[in-house]
Protein backbone atom coordinates (compact mmCIF):
# COMPACT_ATOMS: atom_id res chain seq x y z
CA UNK A 1 0.00 0.00 0.00
CA UNK A 2 1.23 3.48 -0.71
CA UNK A 3 2.09 6.02 1.92
CA UNK A 4 0.08 9.24 2.21
CA UNK A 5 0.86 11.54 -0.67
CA UNK A 6 2.35 8.76 -2.81
CA UNK A 7 0.40 7.43 -5.72
CA UNK A 8 0.20 3.66 -6.34
CA UNK A 9 2.85 2.54 -8.79
CA UNK A 10 5.09 5.42 -7.78
CA UNK A 11 8.73 5.63 -6.74
CA UNK A 12 8.49 2.84 -4.15
CA UNK A 13 7.16 0.38 -6.74
CA UNK A 14 9.86 1.46 -9.22
CA UNK A 15 12.59 0.92 -6.62
CA UNK A 16 11.16 -2.49 -5.71
CA UNK A 17 10.98 -3.51 -9.38
CA UNK A 18 14.57 -2.35 -9.98
CA UNK A 19 15.72 -4.28 -6.92
CA UNK A 20 14.00 -7.47 -8.15
CA UNK A 21 15.50 -7.04 -11.62
CA UNK A 22 19.02 -6.57 -10.19
CA UNK A 23 18.58 -9.70 -8.08
CA UNK A 24 17.29 -11.71 -11.06
CA UNK A 25 20.19 -10.49 -13.21
CA UNK A 26 22.71 -11.44 -10.52
CA UNK A 27 21.19 -14.91 -10.17
CA UNK A 28 21.25 -15.36 -13.95
CA UNK A 29 24.92 -14.28 -14.12
CA UNK A 30 25.82 -16.74 -11.34
CA UNK A 31 24.06 -19.57 -13.15
CA UNK A 32 25.89 -18.76 -16.40
CA UNK A 33 29.21 -18.65 -14.56
CA UNK A 34 28.54 -22.06 -12.93
CA UNK A 35 27.62 -23.52 -16.32
CA UNK A 36 30.78 -22.07 -17.92
CA UNK A 37 32.97 -23.50 -15.13
CA UNK A 38 31.36 -26.92 -15.55
CA UNK A 39 31.87 -26.84 -19.32
CA UNK A 40 35.48 -25.75 -18.92
CA UNK A 41 36.10 -28.57 -16.43
CA UNK A 42 34.56 -31.08 -18.85
CA UNK A 43 36.62 -29.72 -21.76
CA UNK A 44 39.83 -29.83 -19.72
CA UNK A 45 39.16 -33.50 -18.91
CA UNK A 46 38.71 -34.23 -22.64
CA UNK A 47 41.99 -32.45 -23.40
CA UNK A 48 43.87 -34.33 -20.67
CA UNK A 49 42.56 -37.66 -22.00
CA UNK A 50 43.53 -36.60 -25.52
CA UNK A 51 47.11 -35.74 -24.53
CA UNK A 52 47.52 -39.11 -22.78
CA UNK A 53 46.08 -40.97 -25.77
CA UNK A 54 47.95 -39.08 -28.49
CA UNK A 55 51.20 -39.59 -26.58
CA UNK A 56 50.49 -43.30 -26.09
CA UNK A 57 49.78 -43.71 -29.81
CA UNK A 58 52.98 -41.92 -30.74
CA UNK A 59 51.28 -39.20 -32.80
CA UNK A 60 54.08 -36.68 -33.15
CA UNK A 61 53.39 -33.07 -32.24
CA UNK A 62 54.33 -30.39 -34.74
CA UNK A 63 55.57 -26.84 -34.37
CA UNK A 64 52.57 -24.55 -33.93
CA UNK A 65 52.32 -21.22 -35.72
CA UNK A 66 49.96 -18.32 -35.05
CA UNK A 67 48.31 -16.13 -37.64
CA UNK A 68 47.67 -12.43 -37.65
CA UNK A 69 44.05 -11.47 -37.04
CA UNK A 70 43.59 -10.74 -40.74
CA UNK A 71 45.22 -14.06 -41.69
CA UNK A 72 47.88 -12.36 -43.78
CA UNK A 73 50.94 -13.34 -41.70
CA UNK A 74 52.11 -16.49 -39.92
CA UNK A 75 54.22 -16.15 -36.79
CA UNK A 76 56.54 -18.64 -35.12
CA UNK A 77 55.69 -19.73 -31.61
CA UNK A 78 57.70 -21.76 -29.08
CA UNK A 79 54.79 -24.23 -28.93
CA UNK A 80 54.51 -27.77 -30.21
CA UNK A 81 51.26 -29.65 -30.37
CA UNK A 82 48.32 -30.66 -32.51
CA UNK A 83 46.02 -28.40 -34.54
CA UNK A 84 42.31 -29.01 -33.98
CA UNK A 85 40.80 -27.10 -36.88
CA UNK A 86 41.65 -27.20 -40.55
CA UNK A 87 42.40 -23.46 -40.55
CA UNK A 88 44.97 -24.08 -37.77
CA UNK A 89 43.42 -21.40 -35.55
CA UNK A 90 43.34 -23.52 -32.38
CA UNK A 91 45.52 -26.29 -31.01
CA UNK A 92 46.41 -28.40 -28.02
CA UNK A 93 50.00 -27.97 -26.88
CA UNK A 94 52.20 -30.75 -25.60
CA UNK A 95 51.74 -29.08 -22.21
CA UNK A 96 48.05 -30.06 -22.30
CA UNK A 97 46.85 -26.49 -22.74
CA UNK A 98 44.38 -25.14 -25.30
CA UNK A 99 45.65 -22.31 -27.51
CA UNK A 100 43.92 -19.84 -29.80
CA UNK A 101 46.59 -19.19 -32.42
CA UNK A 102 45.90 -15.63 -33.47
CA UNK A 103 47.86 -12.47 -32.69
CA UNK A 104 47.82 -8.82 -33.65
CA UNK A 105 49.90 -8.04 -36.70
CA UNK A 106 53.24 -6.35 -36.11
CA UNK A 107 56.73 -6.18 -37.54
CA UNK A 108 58.12 -7.34 -34.21
CA UNK A 109 55.91 -10.45 -34.29
CA UNK A 110 57.13 -11.22 -37.80
CA UNK A 111 60.74 -11.00 -36.65
CA UNK A 112 60.65 -12.59 -33.21
CA UNK A 113 57.46 -14.65 -33.25
CA UNK A 114 54.72 -14.69 -30.61
CA UNK A 115 53.94 -16.65 -27.48
CA UNK A 116 50.20 -17.30 -27.25
CA UNK A 117 48.72 -17.59 -23.78
CA UNK A 118 46.69 -20.70 -22.94
CA UNK A 119 42.91 -20.33 -22.87
CA UNK A 120 40.07 -22.23 -21.31
CA UNK A 121 38.99 -24.87 -23.84
CA UNK A 122 35.39 -24.69 -25.09
CA UNK A 123 33.22 -27.76 -25.61
CA UNK A 124 32.36 -26.46 -29.10
CA UNK A 125 35.09 -24.98 -31.28
CA UNK A 126 33.89 -22.03 -33.33
CA UNK A 127 30.57 -21.72 -31.50
CA UNK A 128 28.90 -18.50 -32.59
CA UNK A 129 31.63 -17.75 -35.09
CA UNK A 130 30.80 -15.97 -38.29
CA UNK A 131 32.23 -18.66 -40.55
CA UNK A 132 29.56 -21.11 -39.44
CA UNK A 133 32.09 -23.92 -39.06
CA UNK A 134 31.76 -25.28 -35.56
CA UNK A 135 32.78 -28.68 -34.28
CA UNK A 136 32.50 -30.41 -30.94
CA UNK A 137 35.81 -30.51 -29.10
CA UNK A 138 35.46 -34.28 -28.66
CA UNK A 139 35.03 -34.72 -32.44
CA UNK A 140 38.03 -32.50 -33.22
CA UNK A 141 40.20 -34.45 -30.78
CA UNK A 142 39.00 -37.78 -32.22
CA UNK A 143 39.82 -36.58 -35.74
CA UNK A 144 43.41 -35.83 -34.71
CA UNK A 145 43.71 -39.25 -33.06
CA UNK A 146 42.38 -40.88 -36.23
CA UNK A 147 45.05 -39.11 -38.27
CA UNK A 148 42.67 -36.68 -40.00
CA UNK A 149 43.52 -33.07 -40.71
BELDADA-V378953 format. One record per residue. N is the residue number from 1. RES is the residue in one letter. PSI is psi as a letter, one per 40 degrees, with the letter a starting at -180 (NA if undefined). BURIAL is I if it has 9 or more other ideal C-beta (glycine too) atoms within 8 Angstrom, else O. Layout:
# BELDADA-V378953
<<N/RES/PSI/BURIAL> <N/RES/PSI/BURIAL>>
This chain:
# BELDADA-V378953
<<1/X/i/O> <2/X/i/O> <3/X/i/O> <4/X/h/O> <5/X/e/O> <6/X/h/I> <7/X/i/O> <8/X/i/O> <9/X/e/O> <10/X/a/I> <11/X/d/O> <12/X/d/I> <13/X/d/I> <14/X/d/O> <15/X/d/O> <16/X/d/O> <17/X/d/O> <18/X/d/O> <19/X/d/O> <20/X/d/O> <21/X/d/O> <22/X/d/O> <23/X/d/O> <24/X/d/O> <25/X/d/O> <26/X/d/O> <27/X/d/O> <28/X/d/O> <29/X/d/O> <30/X/d/O> <31/X/d/O> <32/X/d/O> <33/X/d/O> <34/X/d/O> <35/X/d/O> <36/X/d/O> <37/X/d/O> <38/X/d/O> <39/X/d/I> <40/X/d/I> <41/X/d/O> <42/X/d/I> <43/X/d/I> <44/X/d/I> <45/X/d/O> <46/X/d/I> <47/X/d/I> <48/X/d/I> <49/X/d/O> <50/X/d/I> <51/X/d/I> <52/X/d/O> <53/X/d/I> <54/X/d/I> <55/X/d/O> <56/X/d/O> <57/X/e/O> <58/X/f/O> <59/X/h/I> <60/X/h/O> <61/X/i/O> <62/X/i/O> <63/X/h/O> <64/X/h/I> <65/X/i/I> <66/X/i/I> <67/X/i/I> <68/X/i/I> <69/X/d/O> <70/X/e/O> <71/X/e/O> <72/X/d/O> <73/X/i/O> <74/X/h/O> <75/X/i/I> <76/X/i/O> <77/X/i/I> <78/X/e/O> <79/X/i/I> <80/X/i/O> <81/X/a/I> <82/X/h/I> <83/X/i/I> <84/X/e/I> <85/X/i/I> <86/X/d/O> <87/X/e/O> <88/X/f/I> <89/X/e/O> <90/X/i/I> <91/X/i/I> <92/X/h/I> <93/X/i/I> <94/X/e/O> <95/X/e/O> <96/X/e/O> <97/X/i/I> <98/X/h/I> <99/X/h/I> <100/X/h/O> <101/X/g/I> <102/X/i/I> <103/X/i/I> <104/X/i/O> <105/X/h/I> <106/X/i/O> <107/X/d/O> <108/X/d/O> <109/X/d/I> <110/X/d/O> <111/X/d/O> <112/X/e/O> <113/X/a/I> <114/X/i/I> <115/X/g/O> <116/X/i/I> <117/X/i/O> <118/X/i/O> <119/X/i/O> <120/X/h/O> <121/X/h/I> <122/X/i/I> <123/X/d/I> <124/X/h/I> <125/X/h/I> <126/X/e/I> <127/X/h/O> <128/X/e/O> <129/X/i/O> <130/X/e/O> <131/X/e/O> <132/X/e/O> <133/X/h/O> <134/X/i/I> <135/X/i/I> <136/X/i/O> <137/X/d/I> <138/X/d/O> <139/X/d/O> <140/X/d/I> <141/X/d/I> <142/X/d/O> <143/X/d/I> <144/X/d/I> <145/X/d/I> <146/X/e/O> <147/X/e/O> <148/X/i/O> <149/X/NA/O>>
